Amino acid sequence: MNTKSTPTAADIQAQLRLLYVERALAEVEGLAANARYMGDLLDDIQAHKSALVGAVVTDIATLRAELSGPLQG
């Protein structure tokens, strides 16, 4: 049985905020010069931004379908 659920837009947004906090903390702690760490962190941020856009678009489409019914034609 698969108990893993798809994260909501709110979940992804919360994770993205934590990544931004991590980036700020890394800069304060002098890790900005660590290219590998910062590159991985920026990749994670970009992936979460893309996932957030996908989740929001899905939420909008789902809400529209619930309010108006399926598209015809």
mmCIF file of the N, C-alpha and C atoms, coordinates in Angstrom:
data_MODEL
# 
_entry.id   MODEL 
# 
loop_
_atom_site.group_PDB 
_atom_site.id 
_atom_site.type_symbol 
_atom_site.label_atom_id 
_atom_site.label_alt_id 
_atom_site.label_comp_id 
_atom_site.label_asym_id 
_atom_site.label_entity_id 
_atom_site.label_seq_id 
_atom_site.pdbx_PDB_ins_code 
_atom_site.Cartn_x 
_atom_site.Cartn_y 
_atom_site.Cartn_z 
_atom_site.occupancy 
_atom_site.B_iso_or_equiv 
_atom_site.pdbx_formal_charge 
_atom_site.auth_seq_id 
_atom_site.auth_comp_id 
_atom_site.auth_asym_id 
_atom_site.auth_atom_id 
_atom_site.pdbx_PDB_model_num 
ATOM 1   N N  . MET A 1 1  ? 0.845   -1.182 0.000   1.00 0.00 ? 1  MET A N  1 
ATOM 2   C CA . MET A 1 1  ? 0.000   0.000  0.000   1.00 0.00 ? 1  MET A CA 1 
ATOM 3   C C  . MET A 1 1  ? 0.885   1.238  0.000   1.00 0.00 ? 1  MET A C  1 
ATOM 4   N N  . ASN A 1 2  ? 0.586   2.188  -0.860  1.00 0.00 ? 2  ASN A N  1 
ATOM 5   C CA . ASN A 1 2  ? 1.351   3.425  -0.965  1.00 0.00 ? 2  ASN A CA 1 
ATOM 6   C C  . ASN A 1 2  ? 0.733   4.474  -0.049  1.00 0.00 ? 2  ASN A C  1 
ATOM 7   N N  . THR A 1 3  ? 1.458   4.850  1.003   1.00 0.00 ? 3  THR A N  1 
ATOM 8   C CA . THR A 1 3  ? 0.939   5.842  1.944   1.00 0.00 ? 3  THR A CA 1 
ATOM 9   C C  . THR A 1 3  ? 1.492   7.233  1.664   1.00 0.00 ? 3  THR A C  1 
ATOM 10  N N  . LYS A 1 4  ? 2.339   7.350  0.664   1.00 0.00 ? 4  LYS A N  1 
ATOM 11  C CA . LYS A 1 4  ? 2.932   8.641  0.332   1.00 0.00 ? 4  LYS A CA 1 
ATOM 12  C C  . LYS A 1 4  ? 1.937   9.456  -0.493  1.00 0.00 ? 4  LYS A C  1 
ATOM 13  N N  . SER A 1 5  ? 1.605   10.644 -0.013  1.00 0.00 ? 5  SER A N  1 
ATOM 14  C CA . SER A 1 5  ? 0.661   11.484 -0.732  1.00 0.00 ? 5  SER A CA 1 
ATOM 15  C C  . SER A 1 5  ? 1.399   12.570 -1.504  1.00 0.00 ? 5  SER A C  1 
ATOM 16  N N  . THR A 1 6  ? 0.722   13.101 -2.482  1.00 0.00 ? 6  THR A N  1 
ATOM 17  C CA . THR A 1 6  ? 1.279   14.186 -3.280  1.00 0.00 ? 6  THR A CA 1 
ATOM 18  C C  . THR A 1 6  ? 1.262   15.458 -2.439  1.00 0.00 ? 6  THR A C  1 
ATOM 19  N N  . PRO A 1 7  ? 2.386   16.171 -2.378  1.00 0.00 ? 7  PRO A N  1 
ATOM 20  C CA . PRO A 1 7  ? 2.397   17.407 -1.582  1.00 0.00 ? 7  PRO A CA 1 
ATOM 21  C C  . PRO A 1 7  ? 1.483   18.468 -2.196  1.00 0.00 ? 7  PRO A C  1 
ATOM 22  N N  . THR A 1 8  ? 0.848   19.228 -1.340  1.00 0.00 ? 8  THR A N  1 
ATOM 23  C CA . THR A 1 8  ? -0.013  20.314 -1.798  1.00 0.00 ? 8  THR A CA 1 
ATOM 24  C C  . THR A 1 8  ? 0.838   21.523 -2.165  1.00 0.00 ? 8  THR A C  1 
ATOM 25  N N  . ALA A 1 9  ? 0.201   22.483 -2.815  1.00 0.00 ? 9  ALA A N  1 
ATOM 26  C CA . ALA A 1 9  ? 0.900   23.727 -3.137  1.00 0.00 ? 9  ALA A CA 1 
ATOM 27  C C  . ALA A 1 9  ? 1.395   24.398 -1.864  1.00 0.00 ? 9  ALA A C  1 
ATOM 28  N N  . ALA A 1 10 ? 0.600   24.340 -0.808  1.00 0.00 ? 10 ALA A N  1 
ATOM 29  C CA . ALA A 1 10 ? 1.006   24.945 0.469   1.00 0.00 ? 10 ALA A CA 1 
ATOM 30  C C  . ALA A 1 10 ? 2.228   24.231 1.051   1.00 0.00 ? 10 ALA A C  1 
ATOM 31  N N  . ASP A 1 11 ? 2.270   22.898 0.919   1.00 0.00 ? 11 ASP A N  1 
ATOM 32  C CA . ASP A 1 11 ? 3.425   22.137 1.397   1.00 0.00 ? 11 ASP A CA 1 
ATOM 33  C C  . ASP A 1 11 ? 4.691   22.540 0.641   1.00 0.00 ? 11 ASP A C  1 
ATOM 34  N N  . ILE A 1 12 ? 4.569   22.622 -0.664  1.00 0.00 ? 12 ILE A N  1 
ATOM 35  C CA . ILE A 1 12 ? 5.721   22.976 -1.506  1.00 0.00 ? 12 ILE A CA 1 
ATOM 36  C C  . ILE A 1 12 ? 6.170   24.399 -1.201  1.00 0.00 ? 12 ILE A C  1 
ATOM 37  N N  . GLN A 1 13 ? 5.209   25.304 -1.018  1.00 0.00 ? 13 GLN A N  1 
ATOM 38  C CA . GLN A 1 13 ? 5.554   26.688 -0.704  1.00 0.00 ? 13 GLN A CA 1 
ATOM 39  C C  . GLN A 1 13 ? 6.289   26.773 0.635   1.00 0.00 ? 13 GLN A C  1 
ATOM 40  N N  . ALA A 1 14 ? 5.866   25.989 1.613   1.00 0.00 ? 14 ALA A N  1 
ATOM 41  C CA . ALA A 1 14 ? 6.539   25.979 2.908   1.00 0.00 ? 14 ALA A CA 1 
ATOM 42  C C  . ALA A 1 14 ? 7.965   25.451 2.774   1.00 0.00 ? 14 ALA A C  1 
ATOM 43  N N  . GLN A 1 15 ? 8.142   24.404 1.981   1.00 0.00 ? 15 GLN A N  1 
ATOM 44  C CA . GLN A 1 15 ? 9.483   23.869 1.752   1.00 0.00 ? 15 GLN A CA 1 
ATOM 45  C C  . GLN A 1 15 ? 10.355  24.884 1.028   1.00 0.00 ? 15 GLN A C  1 
ATOM 46  N N  . LEU A 1 16 ? 9.772   25.603 0.073   1.00 0.00 ? 16 LEU A N  1 
ATOM 47  C CA . LEU A 1 16 ? 10.510  26.627 -0.669  1.00 0.00 ? 16 LEU A CA 1 
ATOM 48  C C  . LEU A 1 16 ? 10.963  27.744 0.268   1.00 0.00 ? 16 LEU A C  1 
ATOM 49  N N  . ARG A 1 17 ? 10.089  28.152 1.167   1.00 0.00 ? 17 ARG A N  1 
ATOM 50  C CA . ARG A 1 17 ? 10.473  29.183 2.136   1.00 0.00 ? 17 ARG A CA 1 
ATOM 51  C C  . ARG A 1 17 ? 11.647  28.713 2.997   1.00 0.00 ? 17 ARG A C  1 
ATOM 52  N N  . LEU A 1 18 ? 11.618  27.450 3.404   1.00 0.00 ? 18 LEU A N  1 
ATOM 53  C CA . LEU A 1 18 ? 12.735  26.919 4.193   1.00 0.00 ? 18 LEU A CA 1 
ATOM 54  C C  . LEU A 1 18 ? 14.035  26.906 3.385   1.00 0.00 ? 18 LEU A C  1 
ATOM 55  N N  . LEU A 1 19 ? 13.938  26.629 2.100   1.00 0.00 ? 19 LEU A N  1 
ATOM 56  C CA . LEU A 1 19 ? 15.138  26.659 1.256   1.00 0.00 ? 19 LEU A CA 1 
ATOM 57  C C  . LEU A 1 19 ? 15.689  28.080 1.143   1.00 0.00 ? 19 LEU A C  1 
ATOM 58  N N  . TYR A 1 20 ? 14.797  29.069 1.063   1.00 0.00 ? 20 TYR A N  1 
ATOM 59  C CA . TYR A 1 20 ? 15.257  30.467 1.033   1.00 0.00 ? 20 TYR A CA 1 
ATOM 60  C C  . TYR A 1 20 ? 15.926  30.840 2.359   1.00 0.00 ? 20 TYR A C  1 
ATOM 61  N N  . VAL A 1 21 ? 15.378  30.352 3.454   1.00 0.00 ? 21 VAL A N  1 
ATOM 62  C CA . VAL A 1 21 ? 15.993  30.596 4.763   1.00 0.00 ? 21 VAL A CA 1 
ATOM 63  C C  . VAL A 1 21 ? 17.368  29.925 4.808   1.00 0.00 ? 21 VAL A C  1 
ATOM 64  N N  . GLU A 1 22 ? 17.453  28.716 4.301   1.00 0.00 ? 22 GLU A N  1 
ATOM 65  C CA . GLU A 1 22 ? 18.734  28.013 4.277   1.00 0.00 ? 22 GLU A CA 1 
ATOM 66  C C  . GLU A 1 22 ? 19.757  28.776 3.441   1.00 0.00 ? 22 GLU A C  1 
ATOM 67  N N  . ARG A 1 23 ? 19.316  29.313 2.300   1.00 0.00 ? 23 ARG A N  1 
ATOM 68  C CA . ARG A 1 23 ? 20.231  30.087 1.454   1.00 0.00 ? 23 ARG A CA 1 
ATOM 69  C C  . ARG A 1 23 ? 20.732  31.321 2.199   1.00 0.00 ? 23 ARG A C  1 
ATOM 70  N N  . ALA A 1 24 ? 19.836  32.036 2.856   1.00 0.00 ? 24 ALA A N  1 
ATOM 71  C CA . ALA A 1 24 ? 20.237  33.229 3.602   1.00 0.00 ? 24 ALA A CA 1 
ATOM 72  C C  . ALA A 1 24 ? 21.201  32.867 4.731   1.00 0.00 ? 24 ALA A C  1 
ATOM 73  N N  . LEU A 1 25 ? 20.910  31.804 5.431   1.00 0.00 ? 25 LEU A N  1 
ATOM 74  C CA . LEU A 1 25 ? 21.779  31.367 6.518   1.00 0.00 ? 25 LEU A CA 1 
ATOM 75  C C  . LEU A 1 25 ? 23.146  30.941 5.986   1.00 0.00 ? 25 LEU A C  1 
ATOM 76  N N  . ALA A 1 26 ? 23.157  30.266 4.840   1.00 0.00 ? 26 ALA A N  1 
ATOM 77  C CA . ALA A 1 26 ? 24.420  29.845 4.235   1.00 0.00 ? 26 ALA A CA 1 
ATOM 78  C C  . ALA A 1 26 ? 25.278  31.054 3.893   1.00 0.00 ? 26 ALA A C  1 
ATOM 79  N N  . GLU A 1 27 ? 24.648  32.102 3.398   1.00 0.00 ? 27 GLU A N  1 
ATOM 80  C CA . GLU A 1 27 ? 25.395  33.316 3.065   1.00 0.00 ? 27 GLU A CA 1 
ATOM 81  C C  . GLU A 1 27 ? 25.950  33.977 4.318   1.00 0.00 ? 27 GLU A C  1 
ATOM 82  N N  . VAL A 1 28 ? 25.145  34.019 5.374   1.00 0.00 ? 28 VAL A N  1 
ATOM 83  C CA . VAL A 1 28 ? 25.594  34.615 6.637   1.00 0.00 ? 28 VAL A CA 1 
ATOM 84  C C  . VAL A 1 28 ? 26.754  33.816 7.234   1.00 0.00 ? 28 VAL A C  1 
ATOM 85  N N  . GLU A 1 29 ? 26.684  32.493 7.096   1.00 0.00 ? 29 GLU A N  1 
ATOM 86  C CA . GLU A 1 29 ? 27.700  31.621 7.686   1.00 0.00 ? 29 GLU A CA 1 
ATOM 87  C C  . GLU A 1 29 ? 28.933  31.436 6.799   1.00 0.00 ? 29 GLU A C  1 
ATOM 88  N N  . GLY A 1 30 ? 28.967  32.128 5.663   1.00 0.00 ? 30 GLY A N  1 
ATOM 89  C CA . GLY A 1 30 ? 30.145  32.074 4.807   1.00 0.00 ? 30 GLY A CA 1 
ATOM 90  C C  . GLY A 1 30 ? 30.182  30.914 3.832   1.00 0.00 ? 30 GLY A C  1 
ATOM 91  N N  . LEU A 1 31 ? 29.054  30.267 3.619   1.00 0.00 ? 31 LEU A N  1 
ATOM 92  C CA . LEU A 1 31 ? 29.035  29.133 2.694   1.00 0.00 ? 31 LEU A CA 1 
ATOM 93  C C  . LEU A 1 31 ? 28.761  29.550 1.248   1.00 0.00 ? 31 LEU A C  1 
ATOM 94  N N  . ALA A 1 32 ? 28.568  30.831 1.012   1.00 0.00 ? 32 ALA A N  1 
ATOM 95  C CA . ALA A 1 32 ? 28.287  31.300 -0.347  1.00 0.00 ? 32 ALA A CA 1 
ATOM 96  C C  . ALA A 1 32 ? 29.447  30.986 -1.293  1.00 0.00 ? 32 ALA A C  1 
ATOM 97  N N  . ALA A 1 33 ? 30.634  30.854 -0.757  1.00 0.00 ? 33 ALA A N  1 
ATOM 98  C CA . ALA A 1 33 ? 31.801  30.544 -1.584  1.00 0.00 ? 33 ALA A CA 1 
ATOM 99  C C  . ALA A 1 33 ? 31.892  29.060 -1.935  1.00 0.00 ? 33 ALA A C  1 
ATOM 100 N N  . ASN A 1 34 ? 31.080  28.239 -1.287  1.00 0.00 ? 34 ASN A N  1 
ATOM 101 C CA . ASN A 1 34 ? 31.080  26.803 -1.572  1.00 0.00 ? 34 ASN A CA 1 
ATOM 102 C C  . ASN A 1 34 ? 30.178  26.558 -2.780  1.00 0.00 ? 34 ASN A C  1 
ATOM 103 N N  . ALA A 1 35 ? 30.795  26.531 -3.959  1.00 0.00 ? 35 ALA A N  1 
ATOM 104 C CA . ALA A 1 35 ? 30.041  26.469 -5.211  1.00 0.00 ? 35 ALA A CA 1 
ATOM 105 C C  . ALA A 1 35 ? 29.170  25.222 -5.306  1.00 0.00 ? 35 ALA A C  1 
ATOM 106 N N  . ARG A 1 36 ? 29.677  24.097 -4.853  1.00 0.00 ? 36 ARG A N  1 
ATOM 107 C CA . ARG A 1 36 ? 28.896  22.856 -4.958  1.00 0.00 ? 36 ARG A CA 1 
ATOM 108 C C  . ARG A 1 36 ? 27.653  22.918 -4.067  1.00 0.00 ? 36 ARG A C  1 
ATOM 109 N N  . TYR A 1 37 ? 27.838  23.347 -2.828  1.00 0.00 ? 37 TYR A N  1 
ATOM 110 C CA . TYR A 1 37 ? 26.713  23.452 -1.899  1.00 0.00 ? 37 TYR A CA 1 
ATOM 111 C C  . TYR A 1 37 ? 25.678  24.445 -2.402  1.00 0.00 ? 37 TYR A C  1 
ATOM 112 N N  . MET A 1 38 ? 26.135  25.632 -2.789  1.00 0.00 ? 38 MET A N  1 
ATOM 113 C CA . MET A 1 38 ? 25.213  26.658 -3.256  1.00 0.00 ? 38 MET A CA 1 
ATOM 114 C C  . MET A 1 38 ? 24.537  26.234 -4.559  1.00 0.00 ? 38 MET A C  1 
ATOM 115 N N  . GLY A 1 39 ? 25.274  25.565 -5.425  1.00 0.00 ? 39 GLY A N  1 
ATOM 116 C CA . GLY A 1 39 ? 24.676  25.076 -6.672  1.00 0.00 ? 39 GLY A CA 1 
ATOM 117 C C  . GLY A 1 39 ? 23.563  24.080 -6.405  1.00 0.00 ? 39 GLY A C  1 
ATOM 118 N N  . ASP A 1 40 ? 23.822  23.143 -5.481  1.00 0.00 ? 40 ASP A N  1 
ATOM 119 C CA . ASP A 1 40 ? 22.797  22.167 -5.118  1.00 0.00 ? 40 ASP A CA 1 
ATOM 120 C C  . ASP A 1 40 ? 21.589  22.860 -4.491  1.00 0.00 ? 40 ASP A C  1 
ATOM 121 N N  . LEU A 1 41 ? 21.851  23.830 -3.637  1.00 0.00 ? 41 LEU A N  1 
ATOM 122 C CA . LEU A 1 41 ? 20.776  24.556 -2.978  1.00 0.00 ? 41 LEU A CA 1 
ATOM 123 C C  . LEU A 1 41 ? 19.942  25.337 -3.996  1.00 0.00 ? 41 LEU A C  1 
ATOM 124 N N  . LEU A 1 42 ? 20.599  26.012 -4.921  1.00 0.00 ? 42 LEU A N  1 
ATOM 125 C CA . LEU A 1 42 ? 19.879  26.756 -5.959  1.00 0.00 ? 42 LEU A CA 1 
ATOM 126 C C  . LEU A 1 42 ? 19.105  25.820 -6.883  1.00 0.00 ? 42 LEU A C  1 
ATOM 127 N N  . ASP A 1 43 ? 19.658  24.627 -7.157  1.00 0.00 ? 43 ASP A N  1 
ATOM 128 C CA . ASP A 1 43 ? 18.923  23.625 -7.940  1.00 0.00 ? 43 ASP A CA 1 
ATOM 129 C C  . ASP A 1 43 ? 17.661  23.186 -7.204  1.00 0.00 ? 43 ASP A C  1 
ATOM 130 N N  . ASP A 1 44 ? 17.781  22.973 -5.891  1.00 0.00 ? 44 ASP A N  1 
ATOM 131 C CA . ASP A 1 44 ? 16.616  22.598 -5.080  1.00 0.00 ? 44 ASP A CA 1 
ATOM 132 C C  . ASP A 1 44 ? 15.567  23.706 -5.092  1.00 0.00 ? 44 ASP A C  1 
ATOM 133 N N  . ILE A 1 45 ? 16.014  24.944 -4.982  1.00 0.00 ? 45 ILE A N  1 
ATOM 134 C CA . ILE A 1 45 ? 15.089  26.070 -5.011  1.00 0.00 ? 45 ILE A CA 1 
ATOM 135 C C  . ILE A 1 45 ? 14.356  26.106 -6.353  1.00 0.00 ? 45 ILE A C  1 
ATOM 136 N N  . GLN A 1 46 ? 15.090  25.963 -7.444  1.00 0.00 ? 46 GLN A N  1 
ATOM 137 C CA . GLN A 1 46 ? 14.464  25.996 -8.768  1.00 0.00 ? 46 GLN A CA 1 
ATOM 138 C C  . GLN A 1 46 ? 13.483  24.844 -8.943  1.00 0.00 ? 46 GLN A C  1 
ATOM 139 N N  . ALA A 1 47 ? 13.847  23.661 -8.470  1.00 0.00 ? 47 ALA A N  1 
ATOM 140 C CA . ALA A 1 47 ? 12.949  22.509 -8.581  1.00 0.00 ? 47 ALA A CA 1 
ATOM 141 C C  . ALA A 1 47 ? 11.661  22.736 -7.789  1.00 0.00 ? 47 ALA A C  1 
ATOM 142 N N  . HIS A 1 48 ? 11.786  23.328 -6.606  1.00 0.00 ? 48 HIS A N  1 
ATOM 143 C CA . HIS A 1 48 ? 10.605  23.604 -5.793  1.00 0.00 ? 48 HIS A CA 1 
ATOM 144 C C  . HIS A 1 48 ? 9.748   24.708 -6.421  1.00 0.00 ? 48 HIS A C  1 
ATOM 145 N N  . LYS A 1 49 ? 10.379  25.687 -7.043  1.00 0.00 ? 49 LYS A N  1 
ATOM 146 C CA . LYS A 1 49 ? 9.613   26.735 -7.724  1.00 0.00 ? 49 LYS A CA 1 
ATOM 147 C C  . LYS A 1 49 ? 8.805   26.132 -8.872  1.00 0.00 ? 49 LYS A C  1 
ATOM 148 N N  . SER A 1 50 ? 9.433   25.250 -9.630  1.00 0.00 ? 50 SER A N  1 
ATOM 149 C CA . SER A 1 50 ? 8.735   24.593 -10.743 1.00 0.00 ? 50 SER A CA 1 
ATOM 150 C C  . SER A 1 50 ? 7.600   23.711 -10.232 1.00 0.00 ? 50 SER A C  1 
ATOM 151 N N  . ALA A 1 51 ? 7.871   22.970 -9.163  1.00 0.00 ? 51 ALA A N  1 
ATOM 152 C CA . ALA A 1 51 ? 6.834   22.113 -8.574  1.00 0.00 ? 51 ALA A CA 1 
ATOM 153 C C  . ALA A 1 51 ? 5.673   22.950 -8.049  1.00 0.00 ? 51 ALA A C  1 
ATOM 154 N N  . LEU A 1 52 ? 5.983   24.104 -7.475  1.00 0.00 ? 52 LEU A N  1 
ATOM 155 C CA . LEU A 1 52 ? 4.932   24.983 -6.955  1.00 0.00 ? 52 LEU A CA 1 
ATOM 156 C C  . LEU A 1 52 ? 4.037   25.481 -8.086  1.00 0.00 ? 52 LEU A C  1 
ATOM 157 N N  . VAL A 1 53 ? 4.634   25.891 -9.179  1.00 0.00 ? 53 VAL A N  1 
ATOM 158 C CA . VAL A 1 53 ? 3.846   26.348 -10.324 1.00 0.00 ? 53 VAL A CA 1 
ATOM 159 C C  . VAL A 1 53 ? 2.936   25.222 -10.818 1.00 0.00 ? 53 VAL A C  1 
ATOM 160 N N  . GLY A 1 54 ? 3.484   24.021 -10.943 1.00 0.00 ? 54 GLY A N  1 
ATOM 161 C CA . GLY A 1 54 ? 2.672   22.882 -11.383 1.00 0.00 ? 54 GLY A CA 1 
ATOM 162 C C  . GLY A 1 54 ? 1.526   22.591 -10.435 1.00 0.00 ? 54 GLY A C  1 
ATOM 163 N N  . ALA A 1 55 ? 1.800   22.630 -9.135  1.00 0.00 ? 55 ALA A N  1 
ATOM 164 C CA . ALA A 1 55 ? 0.764   22.354 -8.140  1.00 0.00 ? 55 ALA A CA 1 
ATOM 165 C C  . ALA A 1 55 ? -0.317  23.422 -8.161  1.00 0.00 ? 55 ALA A C  1 
ATOM 166 N N  . VAL A 1 56 ? 0.068   24.672 -8.306  1.00 0.00 ? 56 VAL A N  1 
ATOM 167 C CA . VAL A 1 56 ? -0.917  25.766 -8.337  1.00 0.00 ? 56 VAL A CA 1 
ATOM 168 C C  . VAL A 1 56 ? -1.781  25.671 -9.591  1.00 0.00 ? 56 VAL A C  1 
ATOM 169 N N  . VAL A 1 57 ? -1.177  25.398 -10.727 1.00 0.00 ? 57 VAL A N  1 
ATOM 170 C CA . VAL A 1 57 ? -1.949  25.260 -11.970 1.00 0.00 ? 57 VAL A CA 1 
ATOM 171 C C  . VAL A 1 57 ? -2.927  24.089 -11.849 1.00 0.00 ? 57 VAL A C  1 
ATOM 172 N N  . THR A 1 58 ? -2.480  22.992 -11.270 1.00 0.00 ? 58 THR A N  1 
ATOM 173 C CA . THR A 1 58 ? -3.357  21.846 -11.058 1.00 0.00 ? 58 THR A CA 1 
ATOM 174 C C  . THR A 1 58 ? -4.509  22.204 -10.130 1.00 0.00 ? 58 THR A C  1 
ATOM 175 N N  . ASP A 1 59 ? -4.196  22.919 -9.045  1.00 0.00 ? 59 ASP A N  1 
ATOM 176 C CA . ASP A 1 59 ? -5.247  23.348 -8.117  1.00 0.00 ? 59 ASP A CA 1 
ATOM 177 C C  . ASP A 1 59 ? -6.279  24.239 -8.806  1.00 0.00 ? 59 ASP A C  1 
ATOM 178 N N  . ILE A 1 60 ? -5.803  25.161 -9.630  1.00 0.00 ? 60 ILE A N  1 
ATOM 179 C CA . ILE A 1 60 ? -6.711  26.054 -10.352 1.00 0.00 ? 60 ILE A CA 1 
ATOM 180 C C  . ILE A 1 60 ? -7.595  25.260 -11.310 1.00 0.00 ? 60 ILE A C  1 
ATOM 181 N N  . ALA A 1 61 ? -6.995  24.342 -12.053 1.00 0.00 ? 61 ALA A N  1 
ATOM 182 C CA . ALA A 1 61 ? -7.763  23.534 -13.005 1.00 0.00 ? 61 ALA A CA 1 
ATOM 183 C C  . ALA A 1 61 ? -8.780  22.659 -12.279 1.00 0.00 ? 61 ALA A C  1 
ATOM 184 N N  . THR A 1 62 ? -8.386  22.103 -11.151 1.00 0.00 ? 62 THR A N  1 
ATOM 185 C CA . THR A 1 62 ? -9.304  21.269 -10.373 1.00 0.00 ? 62 THR A CA 1 
ATOM 186 C C  . THR A 1 62 ? -10.466 22.088 -9.844  1.00 0.00 ? 62 THR A C  1 
ATOM 187 N N  . LEU A 1 63 ? -10.194 23.256 -9.319  1.00 0.00 ? 63 LEU A N  1 
ATOM 188 C CA . LEU A 1 63 ? -11.248 24.126 -8.815  1.00 0.00 ? 63 LEU A CA 1 
ATOM 189 C C  . LEU A 1 63 ? -12.183 24.559 -9.936  1.00 0.00 ? 63 LEU A C  1 
ATOM 190 N N  . ARG A 1 64 ? -11.617 24.925 -11.080 1.00 0.00 ? 64 ARG A N  1 
ATOM 191 C CA . ARG A 1 64 ? -12.443 25.322 -12.212 1.00 0.00 ? 64 ARG A CA 1 
ATOM 192 C C  . ARG A 1 64 ? -13.355 24.180 -12.631 1.00 0.00 ? 64 ARG A C  1 
ATOM 193 N N  . ALA A 1 65 ? -12.829 22.959 -12.659 1.00 0.00 ? 65 ALA A N  1 
ATOM 194 C CA . ALA A 1 65 ? -13.634 21.800 -13.043 1.00 0.00 ? 65 ALA A CA 1 
ATOM 195 C C  . ALA A 1 65 ? -14.735 21.532 -12.013 1.00 0.00 ? 65 ALA A C  1 
ATOM 196 N N  . GLU A 1 66 ? -14.417 21.718 -10.746 1.00 0.00 ? 66 GLU A N  1 
ATOM 197 C CA . GLU A 1 66 ? -15.422 21.504 -9.709  1.00 0.00 ? 66 GLU A CA 1 
ATOM 198 C C  . GLU A 1 66 ? -16.534 22.546 -9.807  1.00 0.00 ? 66 GLU A C  1 
ATOM 199 N N  . LEU A 1 67 ? -16.188 23.762 -10.176 1.00 0.00 ? 67 LEU A N  1 
ATOM 200 C CA . LEU A 1 67 ? -17.191 24.830 -10.255 1.00 0.00 ? 67 LEU A CA 1 
ATOM 201 C C  . LEU A 1 67 ? -17.994 24.789 -11.555 1.00 0.00 ? 67 LEU A C  1 
ATOM 202 N N  . SER A 1 68 ? -17.335 24.432 -12.653 1.00 0.00 ? 68 SER A N  1 
ATOM 203 C CA . SER A 1 68 ? -17.971 24.555 -13.954 1.00 0.00 ? 68 SER A CA 1 
ATOM 204 C C  . SER A 1 68 ? -18.230 23.220 -14.647 1.00 0.00 ? 68 SER A C  1 
ATOM 205 N N  . GLY A 1 69 ? -17.679 22.154 -14.140 1.00 0.00 ? 69 GLY A N  1 
ATOM 206 C CA . GLY A 1 69 ? -17.809 20.867 -14.805 1.00 0.00 ? 69 GLY A CA 1 
ATOM 207 C C  . GLY A 1 69 ? -16.720 20.695 -15.856 1.00 0.00 ? 69 GLY A C  1 
ATOM 208 N N  . PRO A 1 70 ? -16.643 19.526 -16.430 1.00 0.00 ? 70 PRO A N  1 
ATOM 209 C CA . PRO A 1 70 ? -15.590 19.260 -17.423 1.00 0.00 ? 70 PRO A CA 1 
ATOM 210 C C  . PRO A 1 70 ? -15.794 20.097 -18.686 1.00 0.00 ? 70 PRO A C  1 
ATOM 211 N N  . LEU A 1 71 ? -14.683 20.380 -19.351 1.00 0.00 ? 71 LEU A N  1 
ATOM 212 C CA . LEU A 1 71 ? -14.751 21.108 -20.629 1.00 0.00 ? 71 LEU A CA 1 
ATOM 213 C C  . LEU A 1 71 ? -15.376 20.214 -21.687 1.00 0.00 ? 71 LEU A C  1 
ATOM 214 N N  . GLN A 1 72 ? -16.161 20.782 -22.556 1.00 0.00 ? 72 GLN A N  1 
ATOM 215 C CA . GLN A 1 72 ? -16.794 20.041 -23.650 1.00 0.00 ? 72 GLN A CA 1 
ATOM 216 C C  . GLN A 1 72 ? -16.276 20.575 -24.966 1.00 0.00 ? 72 GLN A C  1 
ATOM 217 N N  . GLY A 1 73 ? -15.881 19.654 -25.846 1.00 0.00 ? 73 GLY A N  1 
ATOM 218 C CA . GLY A 1 73 ? -15.493 20.071 -27.196 1.00 0.00 ? 73 GLY A CA 1 
ATOM 219 C C  . GLY A 1 73 ? -14.080 20.140 -27.355 1.00 0.00 ? 73 GLY A C  1 
# 
